């Protein structure tokens, strides 16, 4: 009786452990499948960029390359003006990110920390700005830029990108600032620190992870922007990477696919490297700026 009771008592535990292991294995298979689906296009683009052009045109485009060559990258830079497009995108991205961080931090600091009459109403206007579609502003912005002489300039791309990115940046910074203990600001005030000194001494150093998150998320949006650049930039010398790839495809896409994929590979590399380097700070920034808020 005692041994049977022990067996019967221990049986459910083995069954539960088996079910847990099965569930864990199933979850790992799902995660592996998702990773393969996400990574495969990137691997295929890289392999195509390294494949000889004749082999891609005559053979199976999904097969492994029989040889590795860098000639496709050389043609992409020499014939597609890729270096100039990368420079334009870098200027627009760096300027827009800097303005987004500065304005977003200052606006969130004024709303959450300093506080003023109707500050919550102002925050509500920023939140509403998240759902405003960019397409409804193209015609008014184009007319205003034409009257101000801002067409075919970096500012014609930077200004709308900053405007449409600020609502989310303000929301993330404001949510994070609401989690900072109020006692820190009270102690700084007792020590004689004014609002500007408090901002640069307390708020800015504690916002590093949120800044990284805001910069990376907006960098993806800015680097891949097509609609604003295509609407406000008409000069070939001012084109950014997405516009450059479009003209590249139009000029030679049907003839030289391997060079086209080499150009695509070069343009996505900075974002992938930034994600690999800053992924931990991005996760902490999302948790601190959204979940904790």
Buried (B, 14 or more C-beta within 10 A) or exposed (E): EEEEEEEEEEEEEEEEEEEEEEEEEEEEEEEEEEEEEEEEEEEEBBBBBBBBBEBBEEEEBEEEBEEEBEEBBEBBBEBBBBEBBBEBBBBBBBBBBEBBBEBBBBBBBBBBBEEEEEBEEBBEEBBEBEEEEBEEBBEEBBEBBEEEEBBBBBBBBBBBBBBBBBBBBBBBBBBBBBEBEEEBBEEBEEEEBEBEEBBEBBBBEBBEBBBBBBBBBBBEBBBBBEEBBBBBBEEEEBBBBBBBBBBBBEEBBEEBBBBBBBBBBBBBEBBEEBEEEBEEBBEBBBBBBBEEB
